[in-house]
Amino acid sequence: MHICYFENNYPNQNGEGGGGAGWYLKTLSKELVNLGHQVTIIKRTINQRQENYIDENGVRIIHSHAFLLPYYYLSKIPVFNIFSHSIAYIIASWSGYKKIVKLNNQLKFDILEFTESGNFWIGFFKRFKYISHLHCSNYTALKQSGGIIPINYKLERFISFISMKRASYIIAPSKAMISIVESESGKQFIKTAVIPLCIERTKSKTIFRNDDSVRFVFASRNDPLKGGDSLIKAIQLVNKNISVKVEFYFIGYKPSKGDSLPSNIILNDFLPRQELLKFYSKCDVALLPSLFDNSPLFIYETMATGLPVIATNVGGIPELVKHGETGFLFEANDINRLASHINTLIENPLKRKQMGKNAKKFIYNYASVDKIAKQKLRLYRNIIGENNQGAI
């Protein structure tokens, strides 16, 4: 089977960049290639051209160039800026559509999978069978977190639903996200499936340290929606009562300039992928105070390392973190409850370790890459009409 994914956040050839959606897809693509399938990734590049290549896993990476510089300047003009996002989306979709048609003549794709808003012209012409994969749009994140949604986001979201509603299937890593986007569109989708993100099974073990400190880790892009400011306030409350050495590692997230930070908050730039995963194994607890999130890869990866997770009760997070079993949940911005959960795991090392064991067992049963690849392939075969009894 030849599967074509459209993911602008797929990691670069040098291993940098990516984000959760991109690294999840890299893990999945590697497994699919190992199972004998062909995988092509199409990444959109804006105002610059990049070389195509085949990565170390045998995945073909093709760059689709879109020249959008005029629409950048248009976005600076009052009134016109309302439409610039949508115009750029439609123009970029046209460039992508032409690229897909040309590539399909050469490579013969069996199924296409887009991230959320997809490609306007693919939906308009209905020439291909395709899947819309819901991650979390800017519109959804702002709406769910109570933010102000710009008019151009609203217009772009409205247009994107044309492609989404014509998809062969709508999938998401959480039930919550499907329900939220159905509410946004005003229509219940006919064919939906919940397929979690995935993680590789590794032999990595928690590294036992010689010191008695308790280490918490919060890894995130530098985005206020990730709730870093609330976490800092909760840590200030925790520090009033702790009697042991506690360290809080912020990776990627940068607090606002001028903020006075507790001395036990250690700031780090984002680490290369393998270093980041190795660092998790040196920690005790994962923290994610997002104002809204779908199904964060950070939670999958830290659970797989054997860490309990303290996270907000938003979006698809409760489908991963089982309160009192694999970690704790709290309501967004409730710094008192967050501080209380942090204190509980500081003061109870046995509970901390047991929750970590529970978390690791759960996530491998729920989202191991071999399991998720088989779920994906069953769905693809169902859509394209192949015999589902064939070998995977």
N, C-alpha and C positions, 0 to 999 in steps of 0.2 A: 504494500500500500504506500502511496506517496501523499504525505501530509504536509500542507503548507500553513505555517503560522505567520501572523502579522504582529510583530512585537517590537516597538521602537526602543524598548528598554532592555533588549537582549544584550548581555555583556559584550564589551568590545573585544577585539582580537587579542589584545594584551591582557585581558582578564579584568580590566577596570570597568567601573560603572555597573549598570544592571538593575539594581533595586530588587525588591522581592519578586515581582512578576517575571522579571528577566531571568533571575537565577533559578526560579522554579521551572521555567520552561527549558533552561539548559539541562537541568537534572532529568526532566521528563524526556527530552529529545535524545539524550544519551542512551536511555533505556530503550526507547523505540528503535533506534538504530541497532542496538545490540540484539533486538528481537527480529531483525531482518527487514525493517521498513526504511523507506527514504523520508528524510525530513528536510524541508527547506524553510528558512526563516527570512521573511522580508522586513527590512528595517527602513523606515523613511528617514532620509537625510534632508535637512533644510538648508538651501542656499549653498551647498557644497557637495562635491562628489567624492565618494569613497570606493575603494577597490572591493570587489566581491572576493570571497574566499571560502574554503572548506575548513572547519575548525578541527581540533584534535580528536573530537568524537565522531567525525564523519558527517557532521551537519553542514549543509550548504547555507551560507549567509549571502543574501543578495540585497544591495542597497537600492532603494527607489528614491530618486532625486526629485525634490519639489522646490521650485524657485518661488519663494514667497516674500522676497524683500519689499516689493511694492505694497503688500498688505500690512507689513510692519509700519511703514510710514503712514498708510491710511488709518491705522489704529490710533495715531496721534492727533487726528483731526476730529474735533467735536462732532457729534451726530454720526459721522461715518464709522467711528470706532465701535458703534453698536453692532454693525454688520461685518466688521473686518474679520472677526473670528470665524463666522459662518462662511464667508466667502473663501477664506483660506482653507477651511475644512473641505469645501466642495471642490476647490481647485486641486488641492493635494489628493483628494479622492480620485479625481479624474486622471492625474498622473499615475496613481497607484493602479487604477483599473486598467489603463493601457499596458502597464508593466505586467500585470497578472495575465492578461489575454495573450501577450507575446510569449511569456514564460510557459504558459499552459500549452501553447502550440509545440514547444520544445520538450517540456518535461512531463506533461500529462499529470496534473494533480487529481487525486481522488476526492479530497475534501479540503476546504479552507476553514481556518479558525481565526477570527478577529478578536481583538480586545475591545469589548464593549461597543463603542460607537461605530466600529467597523468601517466600511467603505460605502459611501452614499450611492455610488454608481453600480456597485455589485448588487445592492438591494433594489435599485431602480430597474435594472435590466433583468434581474433574476436569471442570470446565465449559469451561475454556479451554485452547488450545494455548499452552504457555509453555516458555521456556528458562531454565535456571539457569546463571548466569554466575559461575564461581568466581574470586574475587579473592584474599582471604585472611582467614579468620575469626580472631577472637581466640583461639579454641580451637586452630586450626592453628598460629598463630604461636607460642603458648606451648609447644605440644607439640614443635614442630620445633626450638625454641631451648632446650629443656630446662628450661623454666619450670614452676612449680607451677600446675596447672590447677584453679581452684575447682570445687566440685561443681556449682554452678549453671550454669557454662559447659558442663560435661559433659551435664547434663540438657537444656539448651537445644539443644545440638548434636544430641543423639539425636532430639529432636522435629523439628528442621529437616530431618533426613534423610527424613522422611515426604514432605515437599514435593519435595525434591531427586530422590528416586528415582522420582517420578511425572512428572517433567518430560519433555517431548517430546525434549529434547536437553540435554546437559551440555556447556558450552563453557568454555574457560579460555585465557588468553594464553600458557600454557606447558604442555608435556607433563608437567613435574614436578608441577604442581598437581593435574592430573587423577589421576595415580598416587597422590599423597599422600591425596587425599580418598577415592578408592576404598578405600585401605587403612583409613582411619578408619571408613568405612561398613561394611566387611567384605563388600563386594559390588562386582564389576566392572560399571561402567555399560555399558548396551547401545549407546547412541548418544552419541558424544562427538566434539568437534571442537576443534582448537587454532587459535584466531584471535588473533593478537597485538593489543596496543593499537595506536594509530595516531598519526601526526604529520602536520601540514600541511607541504607544500612551501613554503618561504619563500625570499626572496632575501637573507636576512641573511648576512653574511660575518663571519669572525673579525676583530675589531678589532685592528689592529697598534698596540702601545703604544710609547712612546718610551723606556721604561725597560727594563732587562734582567732584571727580576724574573720569577720563575716563580709563577704563581697557580694554586692548587688550590681547588676548590669542593666543599662538602658541603652539600646542601640537603635538609632532612628535617623532618618533624613532630617535636615534642619528645617522643621516645619512646625509652626505653633499648634497645628491640629494634633500633633503627637503628645501634647500635654506636658512638656518639659517644665513649664513654669509652675504648674500645680505640684509636680514632683519635688521641685526645689523647696516649696513651702512645706510640704509634708516632711521632708528631710530635716528642715529646721525644727519642726515639732519633735521628731524622733530624737534629735541630738540633745534635747533637754533632759532625757531620762536614761540614755544608754550607759551601761557600765562596762562594755567590752569595746574592742576596736572594730569599727564598722566603716567600710569604704563603699562609695557609690561611684561607679564608672559610667560616665556619659560618653558614648561613642557616636560621633557624627553630629549629634545635636549641640548647638551652641546657644547658651542663654543670651538674653539681651545684654548689650554692652552697658556697663555701669552697674549691673546687678552685683550685689555683695553676696558671694557664694560661701557656704560653709567649707571649712578646710578639708573635710572628708569627701568632697565631690571632686573627682579627678576627670578632667576633660581630655578627650582624645579625638583626633581626626579619624575618619573612617579608615579601617584597616583593610588590607588586601583580603580577599575572600577566605583563604585557608587560615590566615592568621586570626581572623575574626572568629572562625569556628573553634580554633584551638583556644582562643581566649575565653570563650564561654565555659570551657571545661575547667578553667581556673576559678570560676565564680560559684556562688551558692544559690542565688535567687535571681530571676529575671523580672524586670519591671516594665510595664507598658501602660502609661496613663492617658492613652489617646482620647481625644474628645469624640472621635468616631474612627472606626476601622472596619474592614471587611473580615479578612482571614489572614492576619499578618504572618509572613514567613518567619519573622523573628520568634514568634511563639513556637512554631513547629521545630525550629532548629534548637532553641534552648531546651525545650522539652526533650528532644532527642539526645541532648547532652546529659540529661538527668537533673534539670533544674525545675523546681516549682515556679509558677508564674503568678505574679500579682498584677492584675490588669483590670481595665474598666469593663463594665457590664454593657457594652455597646456592640452594635452590628453583629458580626459572626463570632466574636470572641467567646461568648458563653458556649458555643458549640465545640470549643477547644479546651477551655479552662473549666474544669468541674469544681465548683466552689467547695472547699473543704477537703477535696480529694487530690487534685493535681495543682492546687494553688488557691488563690482567693480572688474574688471579684468585688468591685466597688463602683459606685456611681461616679460618672465623670465630674471632676472638680471637687469631689468630697475628700479634701485633704486630711480631715480627721480620721476617716475610715481607712484611708490609704496608710496613714501613719500607724494606725492600730495594727493593720495586717503586717506591716514591716516589723513592728515591735514583736509581734507574735512569733515570727520566724527567726528573729534574732535570739529570742529567749528560749526557743524550743528546737535545739539542733536535731533531736530525734524525729520530730514532726517534719522538719525541713527535709531531712534525708528520705523519709518515707514518702512524702509528697513528690519528691524528685523521682523516686523509683516508680511511683504510680504514673507520673507524667510521661516518663520514657516508655513504659509499657503501653500506655494508651496511644501515644502518637505513632508508634511503630505499627500497632494493630490498625490504626485508623488511616494512616497516610504513607505507608512505605511505597517507594516508587514502583516496585513490581506490581503491587495491588492497583495503584492508580493508573498505570499504563494499561493494564487489562481492562479496567473500567472504560478508559478512553477508547480503546480499540473496539470494544463491544458497541459503544455508542456510534463510532464512525461506521462500522459495518452495518448497523441498523439503518443509518441514514442513506448510505450509498447502495444498500440492497444486497450486500454480500451475504453469503451463508455464515451465520454466526457460529456454526459448529466447526469451522476451520481452525487450524492451529494458530495460536497466538504467539 
